[in-house]
Amino acid sequence: MKITFLGAVHEVTGSCTLLSVAGKNILIDCGMEQGADTYENCDLPVSAMDIDAVCLTHAHIDHSGMIPALVAQGYRGPIYATEATRRLCDIMLRDSAHIQESEAEWRNRKAKRSGDRSYVPVYTMADAEQALRQFMAYPYEQTVILFPGVTACFRDAGHLLGSSSIYFELEEDGQKRSVVFSGDLGNTNRPLIRDPKPGVYSDYVVIESTYGDRSHGPRPDYIGQLTAILQQTFDRGGNLVIPCFAIGRTQEMLYLLRTIRDANLLKGHDDFTVYVDSPLAVEATRIYACGLLEFYDTETLKLLEQGIDPICFPGLKLSVTSAESKLINEDRTPKVILSASGMCEAGRIRHHLKHNLWRGDSTVLFVGYQSPGTVGRLLIDGASQVKLFGETIEVNASIETLDGISGHADREQMIGWLKAMGKPPKQVFVNHGDDTVCDSFAASVTQVLDYPSLAPYSGDEYDLITGECTAKGKIVRINKKTEGRQKANAIYDRLYSAGQRLLSVIKKNKGLNNKDLGKFADQVKALCDKYDR
């Protein structure tokens, strides 16, 4: 019975942890790394085909985004999640696969002209679709038997529609242990969704620390802040551009904008237009409006009972096609543009920044976490210029942030979630935070609650019976060389896993008729002849 830390350790993205018990390997999250990385993650210590189950805390791509890659490497087991997470992943993983394929197509056109090697996408749409067929959805608070001696239970984490903390009860050779993975814990008093459920005692706790070094303070007046920014921007004749995560944050912003419109809080701009320019955000908004009542908070349920759509209103325009997106910047009327990606690293938001950053009358409003190294962080940190599409863009627009709108719990809220357990666990493991934040939050947990706490690194392994560290990962800081090597290794690992799967398929076909075996052998031989050079 052991736990191995793989991703989002001393980093914020790429969540991935391996739980091994009773001869079964269970992966908790399988996320994609986003933004600049601090450390090189170790490889999964078992093959994808040796994973027996995946349990997913929520749909955000830094928690779910590498599941199709796992499937491409041969994983065919169940993927456990809540129903809302399953629905959101249905659009998010397809969108991610489309991005992977589009990037591969672009790189391969470039490689063909230069004579470079072809580029293989991390995964394809077919991989994403296969992954989606493997999802199994369960409601909050229901005990799910994964295997004999292994159960899981999803509890509301209050971070995103359907987000969860996952509680495991484990038994091996007569020894029993409990482990909880907090997932991303949400901030309180947010639009649409409920507050996180308090923590329940477990022997071992794995908790995130995104905002483990700061306090949100008293709940800010979101409506007042947003109204003031809208008023100032529209009075100047500019646009309000909001880089927005397509799922979660976009819908929260629509809730706030609807409230402002309904209350007629803007002077002279009551009928302002709001564009949602992200196909993914449009699809997510439709899912939020699809009656997933068990995931909404009391205030949202009351609006629905009154016949009020909490996130749709007159003046809301949904942009799906590229042509519709281009028309937004041809419209000179002051407007709100919500577009992805939230950190300005990809997607249509970069086009809107290109058209608005140089304008002194426009405003760019950040409403979510910005990882170091991203365009969003550069702008917040006061960059006077940024590069977009190879072009240098002057930053003349006002750069603003909406205080306290974070979807993550702060230090006090996470401490409170742990305190609700009532007594010290055997060990608290802190992950999903910037390098120094993981360590500082672990120290806070020990200091404030007197809970034993530490921040593991990628590759660290702990025995859950004895509590001892049984293996230490190799700590390698990322630089350009290691980043390039890491990408190359990931592609090779995919090829190696495919080879393992091929051998497994060959073994399964023993006894097939000679004609089909001959065809199979010829196909394998032709493939080997092509690359054995």
C-alpha positions as CSV (number, residue, x, y, z in Angstrom):
1,M,0.0,0.0,0.0
2,K,1.8,3.1,-1.2
3,I,1.4,6.5,-2.8
4,T,3.7,7.9,-5.5
5,F,3.7,11.6,-6.4
6,L,4.2,12.4,-10.1
7,G,2.8,15.7,-11.2
8,A,1.8,19.1,-9.7
9,V,4.4,18.7,-6.9
10,H,6.2,22.0,-6.2
11,E,4.3,23.2,-9.3
12,V,0.7,24.3,-10.0
13,T,-0.3,22.2,-13.0
14,G,-0.1,18.7,-14.3
15,S,-1.8,17.0,-11.3
16,C,-1.1,13.2,-11.2
17,T,-0.7,10.8,-8.2
18,L,-0.5,7.0,-8.1
19,L,-2.1,5.0,-5.4
20,S,-1.1,1.3,-5.3
21,V,-3.0,-1.0,-3.1
22,A,-4.0,-4.7,-3.0
23,G,-2.3,-5.3,-6.3
24,K,-4.2,-2.5,-8.1
25,N,-2.8,0.8,-9.5
26,I,-5.1,3.8,-9.3
27,L,-4.3,7.1,-10.8
28,I,-5.8,10.2,-9.2
29,D,-5.9,12.9,-12.0
30,C,-3.9,12.8,-15.1
31,G,-3.3,16.5,-16.0
32,M,-1.5,18.5,-18.6
33,E,1.3,20.9,-17.6
34,Q,0.6,24.5,-18.5
35,G,2.8,27.5,-18.5
36,A,6.4,27.4,-17.5
37,D,7.5,24.3,-15.5
38,T,9.9,24.4,-12.5
39,Y,10.9,20.7,-12.3
40,E,11.1,17.7,-14.6
41,N,8.5,15.2,-13.6
42,C,9.4,11.5,-13.3
43,D,7.8,9.0,-15.6
44,L,4.8,6.9,-14.6
45,P,6.5,3.9,-12.8
46,V,4.1,1.4,-14.4
47,S,2.9,1.1,-18.0
48,A,-0.5,2.6,-19.0
49,M,-1.8,-0.9,-19.4
50,D,-1.0,-1.7,-15.8
51,I,-3.2,1.1,-14.5
52,D,-6.4,-0.4,-13.2
53,A,-8.5,2.8,-12.6
54,V,-8.4,6.6,-13.0
55,C,-10.3,8.8,-10.5
56,L,-10.7,12.4,-11.6
57,T,-11.3,15.3,-9.2
58,H,-12.6,17.7,-11.9
59,A,-12.5,18.7,-15.5
60,H,-9.9,21.4,-15.7
61,I,-7.2,20.5,-18.3
62,D,-4.4,20.6,-15.7
63,H,-6.2,17.7,-14.0
64,S,-7.7,15.8,-17.0
65,G,-5.8,16.8,-20.0
66,M,-3.4,13.8,-20.3
67,I,-6.1,11.1,-19.9
68,P,-6.3,10.7,-23.8
69,A,-2.5,10.2,-23.9
70,L,-2.9,7.5,-21.3
71,V,-5.5,5.9,-23.5
72,A,-3.2,6.2,-26.5
73,Q,-0.6,4.2,-24.5
74,G,-3.1,1.4,-24.0
75,Y,-5.2,2.3,-20.9
76,R,-8.6,0.7,-21.2
77,G,-9.9,0.8,-17.6
78,P,-12.7,3.0,-16.0
79,I,-12.4,6.7,-15.4
80,Y,-14.4,7.6,-12.3
81,A,-15.8,11.2,-12.0
82,T,-19.0,13.1,-11.2
83,E,-21.7,13.5,-13.9
84,A,-20.9,17.3,-14.3
85,T,-17.2,16.4,-14.7
86,R,-18.0,13.8,-17.3
87,R,-20.0,16.3,-19.3
88,L,-17.4,19.0,-19.1
89,C,-14.6,16.6,-20.1
90,D,-16.7,15.6,-23.1
91,I,-16.0,19.1,-24.6
92,M,-12.7,19.8,-22.9
93,L,-10.9,16.7,-24.0
94,R,-12.2,17.0,-27.6
95,D,-11.1,20.6,-27.7
96,S,-7.6,19.6,-26.4
97,A,-7.3,16.9,-29.0
98,H,-8.3,19.3,-31.7
99,I,-5.5,21.7,-30.5
100,Q,-3.0,18.8,-30.5
101,E,-3.9,17.8,-34.0
102,S,-3.9,21.4,-35.3
103,E,-0.5,22.0,-33.8
104,A,0.8,18.8,-35.4
105,E,-0.6,19.8,-38.8
106,W,1.0,23.2,-38.5
107,R,4.4,21.8,-37.4
108,N,4.4,19.2,-40.1
109,R,3.8,21.8,-42.8
110,K,6.7,23.7,-41.4
111,A,8.9,20.5,-41.1
112,K,8.1,19.5,-44.7
113,R,9.4,22.8,-46.0
114,S,12.6,22.7,-43.8
115,G,13.2,19.0,-44.1
116,D,12.9,18.4,-40.4
117,R,11.3,15.3,-38.8
118,S,7.6,15.1,-38.6
119,Y,5.8,15.9,-35.4
120,V,3.5,13.4,-33.7
121,P,0.6,14.9,-31.6
122,V,0.5,13.9,-28.0
123,Y,-2.9,12.4,-28.7
124,T,-5.6,12.5,-31.3
125,M,-9.4,13.0,-31.4
126,A,-9.8,9.3,-31.6
127,D,-7.8,8.9,-28.4
128,A,-10.1,11.5,-26.7
129,E,-13.2,9.8,-27.9
130,Q,-12.0,6.5,-26.6
131,A,-11.3,8.0,-23.3
132,L,-14.8,9.5,-23.1
133,R,-16.3,6.1,-23.6
134,Q,-14.4,4.9,-20.5
135,F,-16.0,7.5,-18.1
136,M,-18.2,6.3,-15.3
137,A,-20.2,9.0,-13.5
138,Y,-21.3,8.9,-9.8
139,P,-23.1,11.4,-7.6
140,Y,-21.6,13.1,-4.5
141,E,-21.5,11.2,-1.3
142,Q,-22.0,7.7,-2.9
143,T,-19.5,5.0,-1.9
144,V,-18.1,3.4,-5.1
145,I,-16.5,0.0,-4.9
146,L,-13.5,0.2,-7.2
147,F,-12.0,-3.2,-6.3
148,P,-12.3,-5.6,-3.3
149,G,-10.8,-3.6,-0.4
150,V,-10.8,-0.3,-2.3
151,T,-13.7,2.2,-2.2
152,A,-14.0,5.9,-3.3
153,C,-16.4,8.7,-2.4
154,F,-16.7,12.1,-4.2
155,R,-17.5,15.2,-2.0
156,D,-18.1,18.7,-3.3
157,A,-14.9,20.7,-3.5
158,G,-16.6,23.9,-4.5
159,H,-14.1,24.8,-7.2
160,L,-15.9,24.0,-10.5
161,L,-19.3,22.5,-11.5
162,G,-18.9,18.9,-10.4
163,S,-15.5,19.3,-8.8
164,S,-14.7,16.9,-5.9
165,S,-12.4,15.9,-3.2
166,I,-12.0,12.1,-3.4
167,Y,-12.0,9.9,-0.2
168,F,-10.5,6.4,-0.4
169,E,-10.9,3.6,2.1
170,L,-8.2,1.0,1.5
171,E,-7.6,-2.5,2.9
172,E,-4.6,-4.8,2.2
173,D,-3.5,-7.9,4.1
174,G,-5.9,-7.0,7.0
175,Q,-4.4,-3.4,7.3
176,K,-6.8,-0.5,6.7
177,R,-6.0,3.1,5.8
178,S,-7.9,6.1,4.5
179,V,-6.6,8.7,2.1
180,V,-8.2,11.9,0.8
181,F,-7.2,14.0,-2.2
182,S,-8.6,17.5,-1.8
183,G,-8.5,18.3,-5.5
184,D,-8.7,22.0,-6.1
185,L,-10.6,23.5,-3.2
186,G,-12.9,26.4,-4.1
187,N,-13.3,29.9,-2.7
188,T,-16.4,30.6,-0.7
189,N,-19.5,32.7,-1.7
190,R,-19.0,32.3,-5.4
191,P,-21.7,32.5,-8.1
192,L,-23.5,29.4,-9.3
193,I,-21.8,26.7,-7.2
194,R,-21.8,25.7,-3.6
195,D,-19.1,26.2,-1.0
196,P,-16.6,23.3,-0.5
197,K,-17.7,20.6,1.9
198,P,-15.6,20.6,5.1
199,G,-12.8,18.1,5.3
200,V,-13.5,14.7,6.9
201,Y,-10.7,12.8,8.8
202,S,-8.5,10.5,6.8
203,D,-5.2,8.9,7.8
204,Y,-3.4,10.6,4.9
205,V,-4.3,13.9,3.2
206,V,-3.1,15.2,-0.1
207,I,-4.1,18.9,-0.3
208,E,-3.5,21.6,-2.9
209,S,-1.8,24.9,-2.1
210,T,-2.3,27.2,-5.1
211,Y,-3.0,30.2,-2.8
212,G,-1.4,28.7,0.3
213,D,0.7,31.8,0.9
214,R,-2.0,34.5,0.7
215,S,-5.4,35.5,2.0
216,H,-8.3,36.7,-0.1
217,G,-9.4,38.9,2.8
218,P,-13.1,40.0,3.3
219,R,-15.3,39.1,0.4
220,P,-14.9,41.9,-2.2
221,D,-17.7,43.7,-3.9
222,Y,-17.4,41.9,-7.2
223,I,-20.4,43.7,-8.7
224,G,-19.1,47.1,-7.6
225,Q,-15.6,46.5,-8.9
226,L,-16.8,45.2,-12.3
227,T,-19.3,48.0,-12.7
228,A,-16.6,50.7,-12.1
229,I,-14.3,49.1,-14.6
230,L,-17.1,48.8,-17.2
231,Q,-18.2,52.4,-16.7
232,Q,-14.7,53.8,-17.0
233,T,-13.9,51.7,-20.1
234,F,-17.2,52.4,-21.9
235,D,-17.0,56.1,-21.1
236,R,-13.6,56.2,-22.9
237,G,-15.1,54.4,-25.9
238,G,-13.0,51.3,-25.4
239,N,-13.6,47.5,-25.1
240,L,-13.4,45.5,-21.9
241,V,-11.4,42.4,-22.8
242,I,-11.5,39.5,-20.3
243,P,-9.1,36.6,-20.7
244,C,-11.3,33.9,-19.2
245,F,-11.0,30.2,-18.6
246,A,-13.7,28.7,-20.8
247,I,-15.1,26.5,-18.1
248,G,-16.1,27.9,-14.7
249,R,-14.8,31.5,-14.8
250,T,-16.6,32.4,-18.0
251,Q,-19.9,31.4,-16.5
252,E,-19.2,33.2,-13.3
253,M,-18.5,36.4,-15.2
254,L,-21.7,36.0,-17.2
255,Y,-23.6,35.7,-13.9
256,L,-22.1,39.0,-12.7
257,L,-22.6,40.8,-16.0
258,R,-26.3,39.7,-16.0
259,T,-26.7,41.0,-12.5
260,I,-25.3,44.4,-13.6
261,R,-27.5,44.6,-16.6
262,D,-30.7,43.5,-14.7
263,A,-30.0,46.2,-12.0
264,N,-29.2,48.9,-14.6
265,L,-26.0,49.8,-12.8
266,L,-24.2,51.4,-15.8
267,K,-25.0,55.0,-16.7
268,G,-25.4,55.6,-20.4
269,H,-24.6,52.0,-21.4
270,D,-27.5,50.0,-20.1
271,D,-27.8,47.8,-23.2
272,F,-24.1,46.9,-23.5
273,T,-23.1,43.8,-25.6
274,V,-21.2,40.9,-24.2
275,Y,-19.4,38.5,-26.6
276,V,-18.4,35.0,-25.5
277,D,-15.7,34.2,-28.1
278,S,-14.6,30.7,-27.5
279,P,-16.3,27.6,-28.9
280,L,-15.4,25.7,-25.8
281,A,-16.8,28.4,-23.5
282,V,-20.0,28.4,-25.6
283,E,-20.4,24.6,-25.2
284,A,-19.6,24.8,-21.5
285,T,-22.2,27.6,-21.0
286,R,-24.8,25.3,-22.6
287,I,-23.8,22.5,-20.2
288,Y,-24.2,24.9,-17.2
289,A,-27.7,25.6,-18.5
290,C,-28.6,21.9,-18.9
291,G,-30.3,21.4,-15.5
292,L,-27.5,19.9,-13.4
293,L,-29.4,21.0,-10.3
294,E,-27.5,18.9,-7.8
295,F,-24.4,21.1,-8.4
296,Y,-25.9,24.6,-8.0
297,D,-26.0,26.8,-4.9
298,T,-29.2,27.9,-3.2
299,E,-29.2,31.4,-4.8
300,T,-28.9,29.9,-8.3
301,L,-31.7,27.4,-7.7
302,K,-34.0,30.3,-6.5
303,L,-33.3,32.2,-9.8
304,L,-34.2,29.2,-11.8
305,E,-37.4,28.7,-9.8
306,Q,-38.4,32.3,-10.7
307,G,-37.8,31.6,-14.4
308,I,-34.5,33.6,-14.5
309,D,-31.6,32.2,-16.5
310,P,-28.6,33.0,-14.3
311,I,-26.1,33.2,-17.1
312,C,-28.0,34.3,-20.2
313,F,-29.5,37.7,-20.9
314,P,-30.3,40.2,-23.8
315,G,-27.2,41.5,-25.4
316,L,-25.2,38.2,-24.9
317,K,-23.7,37.0,-28.2
318,L,-22.0,33.6,-28.6
319,S,-19.3,33.4,-31.2
320,V,-18.4,30.0,-32.5
321,T,-16.9,30.3,-36.0
322,S,-13.7,32.1,-37.0
323,A,-15.8,34.5,-39.2
324,E,-17.9,35.5,-36.2
325,S,-14.8,36.0,-34.1
326,K,-13.3,38.4,-36.7
327,L,-16.4,40.4,-36.9
328,I,-16.1,41.3,-33.2
329,N,-13.1,43.5,-33.8
330,E,-14.7,45.2,-36.8
331,D,-17.5,46.4,-34.5
332,R,-16.4,49.8,-33.1
333,T,-19.1,49.9,-30.4
334,P,-17.8,49.5,-26.8
335,K,-18.4,46.0,-25.6
336,V,-17.2,43.2,-23.3
337,I,-15.2,40.3,-24.9
338,L,-14.9,37.1,-22.9
339,S,-12.4,34.8,-24.6
340,A,-10.0,31.9,-23.9
341,S,-7.4,30.9,-22.9
342,G,-7.4,32.4,-19.5
343,M,-3.6,32.8,-19.3
344,C,-3.4,34.2,-22.9
345,E,-1.2,31.4,-24.1
346,A,-3.4,30.2,-26.9
347,G,-6.8,30.6,-28.5
348,R,-8.8,33.6,-29.7
349,I,-7.9,35.8,-26.8
350,R,-4.5,36.5,-28.4
351,H,-6.3,38.0,-31.4
352,H,-8.4,40.3,-29.1
353,L,-5.3,41.3,-27.2
354,K,-3.6,42.2,-30.5
355,H,-6.5,44.4,-31.4
356,N,-6.9,46.1,-28.0
357,L,-3.7,46.2,-26.0
358,W,-2.3,49.1,-28.0
359,R,-5.6,51.1,-27.5
360,G,-5.4,53.5,-24.6
361,D,-9.2,53.5,-24.3
362,S,-9.6,49.7,-23.8
363,T,-9.1,47.6,-20.7
364,V,-7.8,44.1,-20.2
365,L,-9.3,42.6,-17.0
366,F,-7.7,39.5,-15.4
367,V,-10.1,37.3,-13.4
368,G,-8.0,34.2,-12.7
369,Y,-4.6,32.8,-11.7
370,Q,-1.8,33.6,-14.1
371,S,1.2,31.2,-14.1
372,P,4.7,32.6,-14.2
373,G,6.0,32.8,-17.7
374,T,2.6,33.3,-19.3
375,V,1.5,36.4,-21.3
376,G,-1.1,37.0,-18.7
377,R,1.5,37.2,-15.9
378,L,3.7,39.4,-18.0
379,L,0.8,41.9,-18.4
380,I,-0.1,41.8,-14.8
381,D,3.5,42.4,-13.8
382,G,3.6,45.6,-15.9
383,A,5.1,44.6,-19.3
384,S,5.2,47.6,-21.7
385,Q,5.3,45.3,-24.7
386,V,4.3,41.7,-25.5
387,K,4.8,39.5,-28.6
388,L,1.8,38.1,-30.3
389,F,2.0,36.2,-33.5
390,G,5.6,37.3,-33.9
391,E,4.6,41.0,-33.7
392,T,5.5,43.3,-30.9
393,I,2.4,45.0,-29.4
394,E,2.6,48.1,-27.2
395,V,0.7,47.9,-24.0
396,N,-1.4,51.1,-23.8
397,A,-4.6,49.6,-22.5
398,S,-5.5,49.7,-18.8
399,I,-4.5,46.4,-17.1
400,E,-6.8,45.5,-14.2
401,T,-7.5,42.5,-11.9
402,L,-10.8,41.6,-10.2
403,D,-9.8,41.3,-6.6
404,G,-10.8,38.1,-4.7
405,I,-12.5,36.4,-7.6
406,S,-10.2,33.4,-7.4
407,G,-11.7,30.0,-7.8
408,H,-9.2,28.6,-5.3
409,A,-9.4,28.6,-1.5
410,D,-6.9,30.8,0.3
411,R,-4.5,29.9,3.1
412,E,-7.1,30.4,5.9
413,Q,-9.8,28.5,4.0
414,M,-7.5,25.5,3.4
415,I,-6.4,25.5,7.0
416,G,-10.1,25.5,8.0
417,W,-10.8,22.6,5.7
418,L,-8.1,20.6,7.4
419,K,-9.1,21.7,10.9
420,A,-12.6,20.4,10.3
421,M,-11.1,16.9,10.4
422,G,-11.0,17.2,14.1
423,K,-7.7,15.4,14.8
424,P,-4.3,15.2,13.2
425,P,-3.9,12.8,10.3
426,K,-0.8,10.6,10.1
427,Q,0.6,12.9,7.4
428,V,-0.5,15.8,5.2
429,F,1.1,16.0,1.8
430,V,1.0,19.4,0.1
431,N,1.0,19.7,-3.7
432,H,-0.4,21.8,-6.5
433,G,1.4,25.1,-5.6
434,D,4.4,27.1,-6.7
435,D,7.8,25.8,-5.6
436,T,8.1,27.9,-2.4
437,V,4.4,28.0,-1.7
438,C,4.2,24.2,-1.2
439,D,6.9,24.4,1.4
440,S,5.5,27.5,3.2
441,F,1.9,26.1,3.3
442,A,3.2,22.8,4.7
443,A,5.0,24.7,7.4
444,S,1.8,26.7,8.1
445,V,-0.2,23.5,8.5
446,T,2.3,22.2,11.1
447,Q,2.6,25.5,12.9
448,V,-1.2,26.4,13.0
449,L,-2.7,22.9,13.4
450,D,0.2,20.8,14.7
451,Y,-0.5,18.4,11.8
452,P,2.6,16.6,10.4
453,S,3.0,18.1,6.9
454,L,5.5,18.0,4.1
455,A,5.7,18.9,0.4
456,P,6.9,15.9,-1.7
457,Y,8.7,16.1,-5.1
458,S,8.0,14.1,-8.2
459,G,9.0,10.5,-7.7
460,D,8.7,10.5,-4.0
461,E,7.0,7.4,-2.7
462,Y,5.5,6.7,0.7
463,D,4.4,3.5,2.4
464,L,0.9,4.1,3.7
465,I,1.2,1.3,6.4
466,T,4.3,2.6,8.0
467,G,4.2,6.2,6.8
468,E,7.9,6.0,5.8
469,C,9.3,7.4,2.6
470,T,10.4,4.4,0.5
471,A,11.8,6.2,-2.5
472,K,13.0,9.7,-3.4
473,G,12.5,11.3,-6.7
474,K,15.4,13.0,-8.6
475,I,15.0,16.7,-8.4
476,V,15.8,18.2,-11.8
477,R,15.0,21.9,-12.5
478,I,13.7,22.6,-16.0
479,N,15.7,24.6,-18.5
480,K,15.4,24.7,-22.3
481,K,17.5,21.5,-22.7
482,T,15.6,19.4,-20.3
483,E,12.3,20.8,-21.6
484,G,13.1,19.7,-25.1
485,R,14.4,16.3,-23.8
486,Q,11.2,15.9,-21.8
487,K,9.0,16.4,-24.9
488,A,11.1,14.0,-26.9
489,N,11.0,11.4,-24.2
490,A,7.2,11.7,-24.0
491,I,6.9,10.9,-27.7
492,Y,9.3,7.9,-27.3
493,D,7.3,6.7,-24.3
494,R,4.2,6.8,-26.4
495,L,5.9,4.7,-29.1
496,Y,7.3,2.2,-26.5
497,S,3.8,1.8,-24.9
498,A,2.3,1.2,-28.4
499,G,4.9,-1.5,-28.9
500,Q,4.0,-3.1,-25.6
501,R,0.3,-3.0,-26.6
502,L,1.2,-4.6,-30.0
503,L,2.9,-7.5,-28.2
504,S,-0.1,-7.9,-26.0
505,V,-2.5,-8.0,-29.0
506,I,-0.2,-10.6,-30.7
507,K,-0.4,-12.8,-27.6
508,K,-4.2,-12.5,-27.5
509,N,-4.5,-13.6,-31.1
510,K,-2.8,-16.9,-30.6
511,G,-5.1,-19.5,-32.2
512,L,-6.5,-17.2,-34.9
513,N,-6.8,-18.7,-38.3
514,N,-3.6,-18.9,-40.3
515,K,-4.9,-16.6,-43.1
516,D,-5.5,-13.7,-40.6
517,L,-2.3,-14.4,-38.7
518,G,-0.4,-14.2,-41.9
519,K,-1.9,-10.8,-42.8
520,F,-1.2,-9.5,-39.3
521,A,2.4,-10.7,-39.5
522,D,2.9,-9.0,-42.9
523,Q,1.5,-5.7,-41.6
524,V,3.9,-5.9,-38.6
525,K,6.8,-6.8,-40.8
526,A,6.0,-3.9,-43.2
527,L,6.0,-1.5,-40.3
528,C,9.3,-2.8,-39.0
529,D,10.9,-2.6,-42.5
530,K,9.7,1.0,-42.8
531,Y,11.4,2.2,-39.6
532,D,14.3,-0.3,-39.2
533,R,16.9,1.9,-40.9
